Amino acid sequence: MRSASLALILAGLIAAACSQAEPEVVLTLPPVPDERLAQPPQAPQPVEVSVAAERTRDELLREAGKGSLRGLANIAARNPEFRSNVGGQDHQQFWDLLRRTGVDPNRKLRDLFEQPVGVREIDGQRWYVWPDLAAMDAADLIPEKLSFKDRRRLEDLIREDGIARIRAGEGYPGMRTAIAEDGTWIYFVLGQDGEE
């Protein structure tokens, strides 16, 4: 009797396993994209440079166009806090040394002013920074967060070693210049030192 009941139970289980029960249908739906990724890229708002800063930029471009390191040094001397080098040398002497080693500060300055301008707020004052990428926070400078156009510009400006430094948490490591809203020339640096 025991074997008959066991046989009936086994037969019932086999019958249940072989029955024509409807299979469970699983549909894989495409992932729902993040709304921000579906929006077209937004062009940055144009930066309006103050009249005083524009005058200083134009004056710097005139002096740089003449190839005048003395003229640039005279403009820098108007602001005792102006920075251009780490060694504390006289600006004109430092720039002359650079020119003799193959880096023309006049050309570099003209090249910077051809780049788009960015804005930073420093101690309640607006600074206009060239190139605009130098005005961005380090966390926003990571190439994957930039448009393809800005990513390409960043690569052209600071190369792979500069991008590696940004990925390590540093700010913009390339050449840059800044003019305050009141027209004061703040800095013209070719490397690490900037407004931070």
N, C-alpha and C positions, 0 to 999 in steps of 0.2 A: 504494500500500500504506500509505503513511504517512497518507493522508487516511482510509483505511478504519479504521485503528487509532484515529485521533483521533475518528472518528465513533462507534466502539464505546465509547470512554471517555466521550464526552459523553452517549451514550444511557444508559450505566450510571449516570452521575451524575444525570441527569434522572429515571430510574426510581427511584433511591434517594430522591431528594427527594420524589417523588410517592407513595412507598409508604405503606401504612397503618400506620406505626409508632404505637404507643400514645403519646398526648401525655403530657407530664409534668404531674401534678396537684400544684398548690401550694395548700395550705390555710393560711389566715391564722388563727392562734389568738389569742384575746384575751390581752392581757398579764397576766402573773401579778402580782397586787398585792402590795405590800410587806406583810408580816404585821402590822406596826405599824398600817397604815392600816385593816386589817380589824377591829381590836379596838375595842370601844366606848371612848369617852373616859373616862378615869379621873378621878374627882373628887379634888381635892387633899386631902391628909391635913389634918384639922383641927389648928389650932395651939392648943396649951394655953399660955395666958399664965401666967407665974409669979404667985404670990400677991402678991409685992411690986409687980410691974408692974401688976397689976390694981388694987391700992390706989391707986397713983399715977394711973392712968387715971380711976378713980372720983373722986378728989380734983380732977383737972383738969376733969372733966365737971361737978362741983358748982360750981366757980368760973366755968366758962364759962356754965353755966346761969344764974348770977346776973348775968352780964355784967361780971364783975370782972376788969379788966386787972391791977389791983394784986395780986389773988390769984394770977393766972397768973404774974406777975413774981416773986412771993415763992417760988413753987414752982421757977421757973427759977433763982433766986438760990442755991438749995441746991447747984447744980452749977456751979462757976466755968467749966467747959468748955461749958456749954449754948450753943447757937447758934440765933438766930432771924433775924438780918439780917446784911447784909454791911458796913454802915457802922460797926459797933461802937457804935451808940447804945444807950442804956439800953433794955431790952426793953419796959418799960411805955410809954416815950415813943414808941418805934417802932410799937408796936401801936396807941397812941392816934392817931398820925399816919395809920396805915392806916385806922382806923375813920373818921376825918374825911374820907378820900378815897373812902369807900364800900365798903371791904373790912373786914368785921367779924371780927376774929380769933376772938372767942368762937364765933360761928356756924360759922366755917371749921373750928375745932377739933372742935366737936360733929359736923359733917359727916364729918370724917376718921374719928372713932371709930365711925361707923355703917358704915364700909367694913370688909371682911374684913381680918384682920391677917396679915402675913407675918413671916418670921424671917430675920435675917442673922446670921452669925457675924463679929464684928469683934474682932480681937486676942484671940481665945479667949473672948469674952463674947457671949452671945445678946442681940440687940436685937430687940424687937418693933416692927414698922414698919406704919404705917397710911398709905395703903391697901396691901394685900398686893402690888400690882403694883410699888410703889416698892422692894420688897425683892428684886425679880428682877434678874438680871444683864442688861445692855443687850442682849446677843446673844439672850437668851430673850424679850425684850420686843417683838421684831418682830411686828407684828400677825398675820402668817401662821402664826406658831408658837403663837398663843393659841387658846383655844376661841372660838367665836362670841360667847359671853356675855362673856368677858374682853376680847375685841377691842372689843365695843360699850362696855364700861365704860371702857376705855382711851381710846377716842375721846371719850366724854363728859367724862372727867377732864382731858385735855390737848389736845384738839382736833387739827386737822390739822398746825398748826405744831409742836406737841409731838411728833407721830408722825414728822414730817420730821427732827426733831433726833435721835430714837431711830434712825431709818434711817441717819443720819450717824455713828452710833457712840456717842452720848451715853447716859448713864443716864436714869432717870426724871426728867423735867424739871418735874413738877408739884408742887403743894403736898403736904407729907407731914410726919409726926411720928414720933418713935421714943422708946421707953422701954426702958431696959436691964433685964435680968433681975433686978437687985437693986433695981429701982424708981426708978432715976435717970432723970429726964427729960432726954434727950440733945439733941433738936432739934425745932423747929417752924418749918419753912421754907416760904415761899410760892413759891419759884422754884428756881434752880439749885443752891444750896448744900445739901449733905446730908452723909451719912456718908463719902463717898469721900475 
